[in-house]
Amino acid sequence: MAIRFLSFEYYRDTLFAFKLCSPTTATFIAGLASGVTEAVLVVTPAEVCKIRMQSQYHSMMDPRQVQRRKYTNVAQTAMVIVREEGFGALYKGVIPTMMRQGCNQAANFTAYGYLKKLWADHSGVAELQPWQHLILGGLSGGLGPCVNNPLDVVKTRMQKQVIHEGQPAKYTGMIQSCGVIAREEGAAALWKGITPRLLRIMPGQAITFMTYEAASKLLFKWGIIPEVK
């Protein structure tokens, strides 16, 4: 979140300074760029490790196997992946991850800004209350997952697969992976997991935007940062 908001503010302020586009377009582009930035710096390696750790368990596993599990924590998982598959394995699925995060944040920031202005204009107030930021953050946070869930499914499949030397990968790219999944499981499989994603992302974005607005106003009041437009 720190990288997301920092990069978003930087990209948006840069676009504003050069007057390259309208405020709404600048917000959309800055959101897109911030999503790509966080995908490269943090999200992709972290999700590769998370998915490997999660996918090694199942309900029928022998308890003795659990004690001898391959992946035990994030740092150890990253080291095992790099040692066995090379550093590039930490960036499996980086393209769909960049697209997913970029679409998420472009939709997220643009929708939040639009809804915030709409609510303020309709109610005739200059400043919304924290509970209003909470609602708007949750609504805007739900747009991205509804649109880009196929990217999340493809990303997960690509990051989960372990490619042994001399063996071809089942999932090789975004378009190819979508085709394989749709052909083998049906097009609806590209929206697998949408409900838990919404249950995770919408409350998270609601809390994030409410906290961001409150913290920004407090820091401005203390003279630590300039006023957030």
N, C-alpha and C positions, 0 to 999 in steps of 0.2 A: 504494500500500500504506500509506503514511503517513497519508493522509486516511482510508482505510478503517479502520485500527486505531484511530486517534484518535477518529473519530466513533463507532465501535462502542463503545469504552470509555465515551465520554461518554453516549451514549444508554442503555447498559445500567446505568451507575451512577445515572443520573437515574431510571430505572424502579425500581431497587432502593431508592433513597432515598425515593420516594413509596409504595413497597410496592403498586404497581398490579397486579402479576401474579406468577405463580410464576417461579422462576429460569429454567426452560426456556423459558417463553413470553417472558420478558424478553430472553433471548438471541436468540430467533427474531426478535422485533420490532426489536431493536437491529441485528441483521444485515441485516434488510430495509431499515431506514432508512440504514444506512451504505452499502449498495449504491446506493441512490437518490442519496445525497449525492455519492459519487464519480462517478456517471454524469453529474450536472449540472455539477459543478465541473471535471472533467478528461476523463472517458472519451469523451463524445459528440463534442466538438470534435476531440479527438486522433484518434478513429477515422474521422471524416469525412475528415480530411487523409490518414490512412494508406491508406484505401480508394481515394481518388482517385489517390494516388501509385502504388499497386500495380496498379490496373486500367488504367493507361495503357500497360502493356507487354504484349506477347505474342510468342510464339516466331517468328512470321512477319514481325515488324516490320522495315522497312528500317532499317539502322544509321544512315542519315542523319536519319531521323525521331527516333531516340533522342536525337541531339544537339540537336534542336529541341523537346524534350519540354516540355509545358506546365507540369508541376509538378516542381520540382527539389528542394525541401526543405520541412520542415514549416512554417516561418515564411512562406516564399514562397507555399506552397499555401494557407495560411489567408488571406493578403492577396488572392490571386487570387480565391478563392471569395467573400470579402466584397465585393470590387470588382465582380464580375460578377453575383453572385446575392444580395447583401445579407448582413448579419450573421446573420440567422436561418438561412441555409443551413448554418452551422456546427453547428446544432442539428437538422438533419434526422435523423429516426429517434430523437429523444430519448425518446419514450414507450416504444417497445420496448427501448431501451437501459436506461432506468430499470427496467423490468420484468425484463430479463435480469440486470442487476447486482443488483437487489434479491433476486430468487429465488436467484441464485448465493450471495450472502453469507448470506442467511437459512438456506439449506440447509447451507452451508459451516460457519458458526460453531456452529449447533445440532448438526450431526452430529459435529463435532470435539469439542465439549464432552461430548456423550453418550458417544462412543467412548472418550474420555480417562478419564472417570469409570468406565466399564465395565471397562476394562483395569486401572486402578488398583485397583478393588475386587476383581477376579478374582485379580490377582497379589499383593494384600495389601501394596502399597508406597504410600507417601505421595507419592512423586515419580517420574515416569517418566524414562527415559533419552532423550537426544537422538534416537537411532535410532527409538525408539518414537513420538516426536513426528513424525518424518519419515514413518513409515508412516501414522499416523492423519491427518496433513495431506494426504497424497496420496489416501487413500480418501475423505475428506470433500470434497476438491476435485473429485472426479469425479462427485459426485451432481448438482450444479447443471447442468452442460452436458448431461447425459443427459435432463434434464427440459425445459430451456428452449432447446434448439437451434433450434426454429422461430422464436423471438424473435430469435435471432442472424441467421438467414437473412433474415428480414424487415428487420431493421435494416440489414444490408449492402446489400440491394437498394434500400432507400429512400435510403441515403447515397450510393450509387454513381450514381444517376440524376441527370442534369443536366436541369433543367426550363427550357426556353427560353420567352421571353415569348409568350403567345398559344397555347401548346401545353399540353394536359392532361397531368398526371403519370400514369404507369402505376400506380404504387404510391402510394396516398394515406393509408392507415392500416393498423393492424395486422391487423384482421379482414379488410379488403378485400384486403390483400396476401397473406395466407394463402390466401384463396379463389382468387386469381389463380394463385398458384404451384401449388396442388394441382390446379386445373383444367387448367392448361397442361402441367405436368410430372409430376403424380402426387403423392400425399401423401408418398411417401418423400423427395421433394425437400426437404421441410421439415427433414430430418435430414442434408442434405448437409454435409460438412465436420466431422461429429462426431468422426471418428478423429483428425484433426490437432488439433482443439480439446482432446481428452483428452490427447494427447501433449504439448501445450503447458501446459495448466492443471494437470494432476495433479502433474507434477514441480515446477512453480512453486509450487503451494500446499504441497507437502511441504517444500520448502526454506524457504518463508516462515514456516510455523508453527514449524519447528525453530529457525530463527533468532530468531523473535519470543520464544519461550519462553526460549532461552538468553540473549538480550539483556536481557529483563525481569528474569531472576534476577540477572544480573550488575549491572544498574543498582540493583536493590534491595539487593544486597550492599554496594554502594558508598554507599548512602544517598541516591541521586539521585532515586529515585521510591518511592512507597509500594508495599507488596507487592501483586502481582497475584493476585486471587482466582481 
